[in-house]
Amino acid sequence: MIVKIKKSVLVVLILVVILNCAIARAGEIALTLDEAAALALRNNRDVLFKAEEVLKAKQKVAEAKADLLPTLDFTATISDTRGYYAKDLTQKTTQTTLKQYLYKGGEIVNTIQYNKYDFLVQKALLDKEKLATAASVENAFYTLLLAEDFAALNKQILENTKEHLKVLKERFKSGQASEQEILNIEASLSSTQEVYEASLNEVESGCVLLNSLLYLGDDVRVRPKGELVYQPIDVAYDEAFLKAMSKSPQIKQYQAQEKADKKYIEVVKADARPNIYASWDYYSRDHVSLSTTKGWNDYNVIGVTVTWPIFDGWATKAKVQQAIVDLKQTKLLKEKAVKDIATDLKNAYISLKNAIAKMQSVESDIKFYNDSLISVKEKYQRGITSELDAEDAGLKYEVSLFNKKQAIYDYIVAKISFDKAQGGI
């Protein structure tokens, strides 16, 4: 198992080095979705910040456990008395103290448990940030893919419109077309040009967004390497909701926070309970007499100390009430999170169902335009129709294919939201 982990870490490091080298060499890189997600999770500042919070919480647990162990302190003092005796004297004293708490009102145990639950809270927040980052990257990745396909389709439409204008001008010269028809097609060409330029801007915006999520420089252009593929899944809302309640990082966060708040109440209550500790003190000093003779004296003290705060002005009571309020607020936030997840899950479920239904209609459109294209091509080969008519039929078929990609994109976006609401795949 250890060897496998080391190999996987080595593979990740090699992938990171290769990606960094590729980025340094070229202004344009092609990335798959998995590569883009890995790069985003490695560079995302929010993810890195949450990871540091997890490490900090882990050290808090270690700090709390330290109170179970005894403490050992050593103090040494050198004092020089001048002008008081006939001769200036130097005296040395040392003190060594060993102290062990036997009972601290339950503060130590409950503080350890509190920090353990806080560690789970920070882990859940890290998982939540990773899930959100991965979902954002996936959305941006497929949005850019669709935008590139849309720009390519608009380019074909633009070229087709130019061909129509060219043919119409030839017909106008021979008196087979009117000037108004030319003006209409020129207006259509202008609109098509505007749509094409807008689609190029959408591609540029998609690149900027993906670069931002991957923390890449403005001089680097990412080319998404993949396809919009429809992969149908069995969708059951009730099953997905149960999965979300057990797997969602947000639910885990509030579950752990609720337990932490309960432990913190016990920690605060400990301020009004007795403390018992055992101690051993060892003292040593050199003895100085008026005749300036010196001798080394040492002794030790073993004892058990009990302290009990009888009255603190109701400060502990106020702290306990504050902790109880924190617990109530956490419960309210947990209930709100459950409702929010249920709403997000329901909306994504409906979007998935709509996308699946839409797939059926676009498939019938593709079949219709494909049959039309085959028919027009046969007529063109027999010389019955023109080459431009064949191009028109081909363009209509390409539009139907793009409509399918749009439907697949809608399905993928809904599935991303559905998976995110469940807490990931």
Backbone hydrogen bonds, N-H to C=O, Kabsch-Sander energy under -0.5 kcal/mol:
donor,donor_aa,acceptor,acceptor_aa,energy
5,I,1,M,-2.0
6,K,2,I,-2.3
7,K,3,V,-2.3
8,S,4,K,-2.5
9,V,5,I,-2.4
10,L,6,K,-2.2
11,V,7,K,-2.4
12,V,8,S,-2.2
13,L,9,V,-2.4
14,I,10,L,-2.4
15,L,11,V,-2.5
16,V,12,V,-2.6
17,V,13,L,-2.5
18,I,14,I,-2.6
19,L,15,L,-2.6
20,N,16,V,-2.7
21,C,17,V,-2.5
22,A,18,I,-2.5
23,I,19,L,-2.5
24,A,20,N,-2.3
25,R,21,C,-2.0
26,A,22,A,-2.4
29,I,221,R,-2.5
31,L,29,I,-0.5
31,L,223,R,-1.9
36,A,32,T,-2.4
37,A,33,L,-2.7
38,A,34,D,-2.4
39,L,35,E,-2.2
40,A,36,A,-2.3
41,L,37,A,-2.5
42,R,38,A,-1.6
43,N,39,L,-1.7
44,N,40,A,-2.8
48,L,44,N,-2.3
49,F,45,R,-2.5
50,K,46,D,-2.3
51,A,47,V,-2.2
52,E,48,L,-1.8
53,E,49,F,-1.8
54,V,50,K,-1.8
55,L,51,A,-1.9
56,K,52,E,-2.4
57,A,53,E,-2.4
58,K,54,V,-2.1
59,Q,55,L,-1.8
60,K,56,K,-1.6
61,V,57,A,-1.5
62,A,58,K,-1.6
63,E,59,Q,-2.4
64,A,60,K,-2.2
65,K,61,V,-2.1
66,A,62,A,-1.0
67,D,64,A,-1.2
68,L,65,K,-1.9
69,L,66,A,-1.3
71,T,99,K,-2.8
73,D,97,T,-2.6
75,T,95,Q,-2.9
77,T,93,T,-3.1
79,S,91,Q,-2.9
81,T,79,S,-0.5
81,T,89,L,-3.2
82,R,80,D,-0.6
89,L,81,T,-2.0
91,Q,79,S,-3.3
93,T,77,T,-2.6
94,T,284,S,-3.1
95,Q,75,T,-2.7
96,T,282,Y,-2.6
97,T,73,D,-2.9
98,L,280,W,-3.0
99,K,71,T,-2.6
99,K,97,T,-0.5
100,Q,278,A,-2.9
102,L,276,I,-2.8
103,Y,276,I,-2.2
107,E,104,K,-1.4
110,N,106,G,-1.9
111,T,107,E,-2.2
112,I,108,I,-2.2
113,Q,109,V,-2.2
114,Y,110,N,-2.6
115,N,111,T,-2.4
116,K,112,I,-1.9
117,Y,113,Q,-2.3
118,D,114,Y,-2.2
119,F,115,N,-1.9
120,L,116,K,-1.6
121,V,117,Y,-2.0
122,Q,118,D,-2.4
123,K,119,F,-2.0
124,A,120,L,-2.2
125,L,121,V,-2.3
126,L,122,Q,-2.0
127,D,123,K,-2.6
128,K,124,A,-2.5
129,E,125,L,-2.1
130,K,126,L,-2.5
131,L,127,D,-2.5
132,A,128,K,-2.2
133,T,129,E,-2.4
134,A,130,K,-2.8
135,A,131,L,-2.2
136,S,132,A,-2.3
137,V,133,T,-2.5
138,E,134,A,-2.3
139,N,135,A,-2.5
140,A,136,S,-2.6
141,F,137,V,-2.8
142,Y,138,E,-2.3
143,T,139,N,-2.2
144,L,140,A,-2.2
145,L,141,F,-1.9
146,L,142,Y,-2.4
147,A,143,T,-2.4
148,E,144,L,-2.2
149,D,145,L,-1.9
150,F,146,L,-2.6
151,A,147,A,-2.3
152,A,148,E,-2.1
153,L,149,D,-2.3
154,N,150,F,-2.5
155,K,151,A,-1.8
156,Q,152,A,-1.7
157,I,153,L,-2.4
158,L,154,N,-2.4
159,E,155,K,-2.5
160,N,156,Q,-2.6
161,T,157,I,-2.4
162,K,158,L,-2.1
163,E,159,E,-1.9
164,H,160,N,-2.2
165,L,161,T,-2.3
166,K,162,K,-2.2
167,V,163,E,-2.5
168,L,164,H,-2.5
169,K,165,L,-2.1
170,E,166,K,-1.6
171,R,167,V,-2.2
172,F,168,L,-2.1
173,K,169,K,-1.9
174,S,170,E,-1.2
175,G,172,F,-1.2
176,Q,171,R,-3.3
177,A,171,R,-0.7
182,I,178,S,-1.3
183,L,179,E,-2.2
184,N,180,Q,-2.4
185,I,181,E,-2.2
186,E,182,I,-2.3
187,A,183,L,-2.1
188,S,184,N,-2.1
189,L,185,I,-2.2
190,S,186,E,-2.2
191,S,187,A,-2.1
192,T,188,S,-2.5
193,Q,189,L,-2.6
194,E,190,S,-2.0
195,V,191,S,-2.4
196,Y,192,T,-2.4
197,E,193,Q,-2.4
198,A,194,E,-2.2
199,S,195,V,-2.2
200,L,196,Y,-1.9
201,N,197,E,-1.9
202,E,198,A,-1.8
203,V,199,S,-1.8
204,E,200,L,-2.2
205,S,201,N,-2.6
206,G,202,E,-2.3
207,C,203,V,-2.2
208,V,204,E,-2.3
209,L,205,S,-2.4
210,L,206,G,-2.4
211,N,207,C,-2.7
212,S,208,V,-2.2
213,L,209,L,-2.1
214,L,210,L,-1.9
215,Y,211,N,-0.7
215,Y,212,S,-0.6
216,L,211,N,-2.5
220,V,217,G,-1.5
221,R,27,G,-3.7
222,V,220,V,-0.5
223,R,29,I,-3.4
225,K,31,L,-3.2
226,G,224,P,-0.9
229,V,227,E,-1.0
231,Q,229,V,-0.7
235,V,233,I,-0.6
236,A,234,D,-0.6
240,A,236,A,-2.3
241,F,237,Y,-2.7
242,L,238,D,-2.1
243,K,239,E,-1.9
244,A,240,A,-2.4
245,M,241,F,-2.2
246,S,242,L,-1.0
247,K,243,K,-2.0
248,S,244,A,-2.4
252,K,248,S,-2.3
253,Q,249,P,-2.4
254,Y,250,Q,-1.9
255,Q,251,I,-2.3
256,A,252,K,-2.4
257,Q,253,Q,-2.4
258,E,254,Y,-2.2
259,K,255,Q,-1.6
260,A,256,A,-2.3
261,D,257,Q,-2.5
262,K,258,E,-1.7
263,K,259,K,-1.9
264,Y,260,A,-2.1
265,I,261,D,-1.5
266,E,262,K,-1.2
267,V,263,K,-1.9
268,V,264,Y,-2.4
269,K,265,I,-2.1
270,A,266,E,-1.1
271,D,268,V,-1.7
272,A,269,K,-1.8
273,R,270,A,-1.5
275,N,307,T,-2.9
276,I,103,Y,-3.4
277,Y,305,T,-2.2
278,A,100,Q,-2.9
279,S,303,G,-2.8
280,W,98,L,-2.6
281,D,301,V,-3.1
282,Y,96,T,-2.9
283,Y,299,Y,-3.3
284,S,94,T,-2.1
285,R,297,N,-2.9
286,D,92,K,-1.9
287,H,295,G,-5.4
289,S,293,T,-1.7
292,T,289,S,-1.9
295,G,287,H,-1.4
297,N,285,R,-3.4
297,N,295,G,-0.5
299,Y,283,Y,-2.3
301,V,281,D,-3.1
303,G,279,S,-2.4
305,T,277,Y,-3.1
307,T,275,N,-2.6
310,I,308,W,-0.7
315,A,312,D,-0.8
318,A,314,W,-1.8
319,K,315,A,-2.1
320,V,316,T,-2.5
321,Q,317,K,-2.2
322,Q,318,A,-2.0
323,A,319,K,-2.2
324,I,320,V,-2.3
325,V,321,Q,-2.1
326,D,322,Q,-2.1
327,L,323,A,-1.9
328,K,324,I,-2.2
329,Q,325,V,-2.5
330,T,326,D,-2.2
331,K,327,L,-2.0
332,L,328,K,-2.1
333,L,329,Q,-2.5
334,K,330,T,-2.2
335,E,331,K,-2.3
336,K,332,L,-2.3
337,A,333,L,-2.4
338,V,334,K,-2.2
339,K,335,E,-1.9
340,D,336,K,-2.7
341,I,337,A,-2.7
342,A,338,V,-2.2
343,T,339,K,-2.3
344,D,340,D,-2.9
345,L,341,I,-2.8
346,K,342,A,-2.2
347,N,343,T,-2.7
348,A,344,D,-2.5
349,Y,345,L,-2.2
350,I,346,K,-2.5
351,S,347,N,-2.4
352,L,348,A,-2.3
353,K,349,Y,-2.3
354,N,350,I,-2.6
355,A,351,S,-2.5
356,I,352,L,-2.5
357,A,353,K,-2.2
358,K,354,N,-2.3
359,M,355,A,-1.6
360,Q,356,I,-1.0
361,S,357,A,-1.1
362,V,358,K,-2.3
363,E,359,M,-1.8
364,S,360,Q,-1.4
365,D,361,S,-1.7
366,I,362,V,-2.4
367,K,363,E,-2.0
368,F,364,S,-2.0
369,Y,365,D,-2.6
370,N,366,I,-2.2
371,D,367,K,-2.2
372,S,368,F,-2.1
373,L,369,Y,-2.2
374,I,370,N,-2.4
375,S,371,D,-2.2
376,V,372,S,-2.6
377,K,373,L,-2.5
378,E,374,I,-2.0
379,K,375,S,-1.9
380,Y,376,V,-2.6
381,Q,377,K,-2.3
382,R,378,E,-1.3
383,G,380,Y,-1.0
384,I,379,K,-2.9
385,T,379,K,-0.7
390,A,386,S,-1.5
391,E,387,E,-2.1
392,D,388,L,-2.4
393,A,389,D,-2.2
394,G,390,A,-2.2
395,L,391,E,-2.5
396,K,392,D,-2.3
397,Y,393,A,-1.8
398,E,394,G,-2.1
399,V,395,L,-2.4
400,S,396,K,-2.0
401,L,397,Y,-1.9
402,F,398,E,-2.3
403,N,399,V,-2.4
404,K,400,S,-1.4
405,K,401,L,-1.9
406,Q,402,F,-2.8
407,A,403,N,-2.0
408,I,404,K,-2.7
409,Y,405,K,-2.7
410,D,406,Q,-2.4
411,Y,407,A,-2.0
412,I,408,I,-2.9
413,V,409,Y,-2.8
414,A,410,D,-2.1
415,K,411,Y,-2.4
416,I,412,I,-2.5
417,S,413,V,-2.0
418,F,414,A,-2.3
419,D,415,K,-3.0
420,K,416,I,-2.5
421,A,417,S,-2.3
422,Q,418,F,-1.3
423,G,419,D,-0.7
423,G,420,K,-0.9
424,G,419,D,-3.5
